[in-house]
């Protein structure tokens, strides 16, 4: 090989490496959990292991180091232990959540089936009413949002942000409040979003008519999920896609809690990630 050919070859290799780096941009997958479960700081590790398997099945190998999670359960635990000043307001909030949901459910349910609604209202309002502090306590709101901001600021990579349950609403609010960070989020996926129950609280913290990200925005909704996530498009503007999945055919509570245990939902999330992974 001549000197000129050798130089040309090395130059082409450099160009090729640059092109590969541009096409296969390093990506992080970050989870934001909900509440109501026994959540430890490493909650995201079994979720990421299960999701990595689904990604591998569609020929997308994602390193363990590419996953991470935002943790805030300790903030909620501390507030619930020491703050009794909000007890009455929290009880009123849970009652309001229940009454608002009842109005919508009764409006959409035939009269002869309405007797089945009360159990759903009791369970749903108690579960999602626990989210009171995020909407009505400024300090809790700011502290939790900061956890997400710090996580996004700590990575240079593009992010697939997966918000589960309350985590989907936290991510929505946080991204709207700090628009300069939304460029890092190439793909925002809401999973089991409880907006149906908490839309009145959300209106205090976010504008549901404004898309929370500059990029892709997807809602993953279990068909039988007590959060009623399939109704999200009725209240939120800017969704690029809604993906309906069956998490549990018989139990709406398990249909909410098992998104990262069931192949149908894991595979759906994996497909969404793969669609935008190399952008």
N, C-alpha and C positions, 0 to 999 in steps of 0.2 A: 504493500500500500504506500503510495507517494505521500509526501508531507502535506500537499494540498488535500488529497483524499482523506488523510487522517484528521486534519482540521475540520473538514466538512462533516465527517462522521461524528466527531465530538460535538460540533455545533448542533447537528440534527438531534443528537441524544438529549442535549440541554433543552431544546425546543419541545421535544417529545415529553420530557419529564414535567415541564411547565404546563403543557396541555393536560397531562394526566392529573396533575394537582388541581387544575381548574375544573376539570370534569368531575372528579371524585373528591369533592370538598368534604373535609372531615365534618361529621355531624354528631351532635349530642342528643340523647333522648332523655328528657327530664320529666319526672312524675310529680304531681302535687296531689296529696291524699285528701280524703274526706274526714269526717269525724263520726263517732258512734261505734268504731271498731277499736280493738286493742292495737293501737298503732305505736310502734317503736321507731327509732331513728332509721333503722335499716328496712323499714316496711317495703321499700321499693325493690329490694334485691330479689325476693321470689317473683315479683311482678316482672322484673327485667329478664330473669332466667326463663320464665314461661314465654314472654314475648320474643326473646331471642330464638327460641325453638321454632316459633311460628314464622319468624323472619327467615330462618335457615331453610324452612320448607319451601319458601318461594325464592330461594337462591340469593338471599341477602344476608351475608355474614357480618354481624355487628359485634365488635369486641366488647367484653364485659366493662372495660374502662369507659366506654361511650355512654353508659347509663348513669343516671344520678337521680336524686330526689330532693324535693323541698319538704322540710319537716317543721311543723308548727303545733303539734298536739300538746307540747309542753306549755304553750301559751294558754291554750284553752283549759288545761288541767289546773294551772295556777289560778286562773280567774274563777273557776268553779269552786275552788277550795276557800279562797279568801274574800271573795266579793259577794256579800249578801245584799248590797244596796240595790242591785238590779233584780232581785228575786221577784218582786211584784210585777215589774215591767216585763220580765221574761215570761211570766205566767200569762200576762195579757197578750204578748207576742204569739205564744203558742196557740192561744184561743183565736187570735186574729187569723193565723195561718190556717187553722181548722175551718173557720167560718168562710174564709175566702175560697178555700178548696171546695167546701160543700156547695157553695153557690154554683161553681162551674160544673161540678160533677152531677148535681141534680138537673142542671140545665141540659146536660148531654145524655142522661140516663133515663130510659123508659120507667114509668111510675112503678111497674110491678117488680123492677130490679133494684129499686132504691134502698131496700132493706139491707142489701149487701154492702152498701157504701160506708156505713158507720164504722165498721171494723177497720177499713182502709183509712178513714179519716183519723181515727184514734192513733193507729200505728204511725201514719205518715206525719201527723202534726207533732207527735212526741219525738220522732226521729229527727225531723228537719227543723223543728222548733229549737233544738239544741244549738242551732247556728245563730241564735239571737245576738250574741256578743259581737260577731263580725260586722253586723249591720248597725248596731246601736251603741257601740263602745268605740270611740275614736282611737283610743290607745291600742286596743286589740286590733282594730282594723289596720292601723299604721304599722304595728309590730309584725303582723302576719305578712302584709305586703312587702315589707322590707326584707323578709326572708327570701321571697322570690326575686326581688330586685338584686339582692346580694349574689344570689346564685347565677342569675343571668350576667351580672357584671363580672363574675369570676371566670367566665369562659369566653374564649375568643371565637369559638366555633358557632356555626348556625345550629339552631335548636328546634327539635320537635318537642313541643310542650304538651303533655298529656295531663289534663286536669280531671280528676275523678270526683264525682259528687260535689261536695262543697268546694273542693279544689278547682272544679271547672269555673265556679262563680268567682272564686278568689283570683284566678288567672285572668278572667274577663275584666274584673274591676282593676286589677293591677296594671294590665296592659293599657287600658284606657287612661290611667292616671300618669303613666310614664311613656309617652309615645316614642321617645328617643330610643327606648329599649326594644320596641316592637320589631325593628329591622333584624334583630338577632333571631326572632322567632319565625322560621320559615313555614311552620306548620303547627297550628293550634288545634288540638283535638279535645273536645269535651266528651266525657264518658259518664253516662248515668247522671246527667245534669238535672238537679232538682228545682229548676227555675219555676215550674208550675206551682210549687209550694211557696217559693220565696221571691216571687217577682215583685211584690210590694216592697220588700226590704231592698232588693236590687235597685229599685228606682231611686233609693236614697243615695246610692253609691256609684251608679253607672248610668249611661245613656244607652238603652237597649236598641236604639235606632242607629247607633254608630258601630261599625265593625271594629272589634277590639285589636285587630292585627292588620298590618299592611299586606300580609301574604295569605296563605291558605287557612281556611277556617271550616272545620268539620264537626258535626255532632253525631256521636255514636249512641244510639238509643235502643235499649232493650225493649222488646215488644210487651213483655209482662214485667215491668219494673215499677215499684211503688213510687219512685221519683217522677214517673210519667214523662220521661225525657223526650218522647216522640212529639210532644206538643211544643217543644222549643221554637220551631220555625214560626209559630203563631205570634210569638212575642219578640223575637230577635231578628234584626235585619243584617244582611251581609253574609249569611251562611253560604258557603260554596257548595256544600254537600251535606245531606243527612243519610247515614247508613243505619238501617234497622237490623237488629240481630235478635236471636232467641237465646237468652242466657239460662232461663229456667221456665219451663212450660206451665208450672203449677203454683209456684210460690213467688209472689211479687217482692217479698223481702229478700229472698235468695236471688231473685232476678235482679236485684240492685247490688248485692254484695259480692257476686261471683264473676264479675267481668274478667278478672285476671286468673280465673281458675278454669274457664270453659273455652274450648277450642274455637267455637263459632265466633265469639267476641274477640278473642286474641287474634284469630286469623283476619278478621275484619280490620282491626287496628293495624296489623302488620301490612296489609294491602295498602292502607292509606299512607303509611310511612314510606313504603317502597315507591309509591307513585311520585313522591316529591323528594326522595332521598338524595338524588344526584343533581338536583337543580342548583 
